[in-house]
Amino acid sequence: MITLIAITGLGVLCLLFEILNWRKIIIPFTILGLLGVLGLIYSDFNNVESYYNNMIVVDKFGMAFSGLFTVLAIFIIALSHDFYAQQQGKLSDFIAIKIFLLAGSVAMVTFGNLAMFFLGIEILSIALYILAASDRLNLKSNEAGMKYFLMGSFASGFILFGIALVYGATGSFDVSEIYALSQSGLIPQWFFIGMILIIVGMLFKIAAVPFHFWAPDVYEGSPLLTTATMSTLAKVVAMAALYKLVSGLNANSSPIFEIVIAVVSVLSMTVGNLMALRQDNVKRMLAFSGVSHAGFMLIALLTLSAGSGILLYYTAAYALAGIAAFSVVIYVCKNKGNESIANFNGLAKSHPLLAAVLAGALLSMGGIPVFSGFFGKFMLFTEAINSGYLAVVLFAVVNSIISIGYYFKVILAMYTKESVVLTAKVPFAYYAVAVVSILLNLVIGLFPSLLLDLMV
Amino acid sequence: MDVTSILIILLFGTFATYFSGDKWAGKVALFFGLASLAATIMVLNQYLAGVDVNFMALWIKNPQVYFALQADGLAIAMLLLTTALVPVIIFSSFGNKFESAKSIYALIIFMAFAMAGTFLAADGLLYYMFWELALVPIYFIALMWGNGDAEKRKKAVVKFFIYTFAGSLFMLAAFAYLYQRSGSFLISDLSRLPLSEAEQFWIFLAFFAAYAIKIPLIPFHTWQAAVYQKAPTVGTMLLSGIMLKMGLYSVIRWQLQIAPLAAKEYMNVFIALGIAGVIYGSIVALRQKDLKRLLAYSSLAHVGLIAAGCYTLTLDGFVGAVLQMIAHGFVVVGLFFVAEIIYRRFETRKIAKMGGIRLQSPKFTSMFMILVFASLALPGTFNFIGEFMVLFSLSQINMVFAVLGGSTIILGAVYMLRMFQNVMLGEINTKLFADVTLQEGLTLGIIIAFLLFFGFYPNPIIELVKPSLENILININRFQ
């Protein structure tokens, strides 16, 4: 609870700094503040408590994921200074929005009441709508913001309708009460209809097939840093919230649920990968690769009992690799006007470190050991086999092979093509974020127990 | 001192080589290669003295993964192959000028690290990690320092990567399944697992996907010739000399121990696949115009025979296969180095454009001759012993296999001698062939000395690997 208050307070302070004209210290201050938040999370990690009539329930799951979100937010904010160099006047707005986005994310994994959950998801979504359209004079960015807003509010509508039906069926918004009722077996059919609507809404947010159509366009149109935010932070948040919903509301008690999730998971992997193979634009490629990763993450929903640690691990591995990749992409595609793979030609010659980081990030996403992406995949496979989903694992294996195809397109461009001259100096923040995030990725790859044992 | 020291030396060597700069990288890499060889010999001594050289520590609690390294005779033999060949390979490359030398030498040492880890790992997941890790350096070596048209090279190398990666992923799925059955990845547990026949069949196939591509066996060999041809010679040496032995070693260590019933049931099929490789490789080699491609296909033929030896499930077959792995490792490195020596002078790999070297450089000619004879498994060379034992074990299974497998000697003689004739003999070429340098001569000399020494005195190696192979056979026969 105190973390949520601290984060919100930090956002308000950001706005105040603008009034006081302390624009220069906003970013260092927020990063320090968020590090403090991390400290708070660490210090009362083991406290399980509920606040305000169960509105917020803080447990290990919520704490662990809040920690991950905060780390990601720190990276994204660290990238902001140089990214918004042209728009310094609005810096405080962008930073404040990102911090509020983080507050929404934390609410989405610590809710104890569906109302709180909905508040969280709306805070997150509205922040993202604004960020998507934040490149005000760019037609594509406007289009992306509009599209995302329309699709997103449609999905929110689904979720809200679902919550209403669940309320109708159980007479409560409180997660633990709903759970108890659903266990008793005396529950009207529309509880499941409501759950399905909520899940559909969430699948929209994580861009799983067949609810993924908005993702490539929105990713492509949005400013690069927003794309990075959406494909790392927002996706991870939605996935964690979906997991918490499904396990918290006992929605998997219906047998069809597992089949549906398995099918959606396989479809997401396959369609995402096949589409990614055909992209020449790095943003679109990463968007589709994100769709396929969403498919992998959904496997965790099939193995609910052991899934939370693995989900945390997989999402952390994916998001850290994503941040590392995007910090390189942001530098390379700056002032280019497009994000074609050709921009990466010869990067290994001109910027060997950045090329190595990007290669590492892509190898992690492809699942090559020692990067943590490998362990994430492996643990999902093990758990899925344990729960008897051998067919899903086989699809996942085949998809891992396909994904190598497009990740290597970028690596090949960097290492074998003739170099395109990049004269702009690499800002220190980009280097720092890229290197630190790929190192974190490696560290959790070498010591998976660090994350896996958090929830035990 | 336990086996981790070897891995630590190589890992540290990777960074030291990279940071030593382009000028010194080669020498630093050679130093660390030799240091790892020295460490291996010390481990060997301790092993022979009965000291425990294994290492085991819990790495991940759930799923339970151990950082377990185990050195039995078989693993040490393969380790020796790796740490002995890597310095030779590095030394052989001193005549080449590499762009960004620090990177390529660091990658070579890193690859040695990964391969040594593969041979040592006693935990399935650890083993898989090393197995995959070895793929990354060779990918970059072949991609960035290779020769020929860049687009074609890219295609060949990416195909190679995707093939091998695809195969390995099936192995990973098999390990996930095995973990679910046994709750452990340790080979000591997995090799005692009472799996049903159907389970063994599928697991065997999953492993087979990984190994058949790596070795390569027919019909999974299509990546091989192009990659051998396009990769720089050091890369080809690493691939053919050591990396493909990872596949053969794993057949004995993992596949056969975990799923022996399937191996017994379909023994004839897998032996036949190996032998088909012998014949196919030899016939295709006959028609090659490019020296490196010819050697690639001859390598395909040899490893086919080694694989057939492994799948006989007899002690003779195993011992012969292991000896042949080591012998083939040295011979093939020597032969590819010969191709490189000629390329340094003639700047071509087309056999038709060579010739007349014998008159200009008799010393080189005789060394090449010995290597060709070793490749043909003439008595007196190390290769003879391994090949003979493999053929003997095949004859015990079925005489037809032995006869067909033995055709490697006749067909091999045809293509190798014809190649030798076209490359070395004949009138003096218009091009000048400068005599071999000291460094080149020394490299070839070391290889030849090794092959001849163990050709006459193979006992130390046989004694080293036999007990551990006997243990493996006990596990394989556990269902009777």
Interface residues (C-beta under 8 A of the other chain):
Chain A: G309 L363 G367 I368 P369 V370 F374 F378 M379 F381 T382 I385 N386 L390 V393 L394 V397 S400 I401 I404 G405 F408 L412 Y415 T416 P448 S449 L452 D453 V456
Chain B: W59 I60 K61 N62 P63 L125 Y128 M129 E132 L133 L135 V136 F140 L143 M144 A150 K154 V158 F161 I162 F165 A166 L169 F170 L172 A173 A176 Y177 Y179 Q180
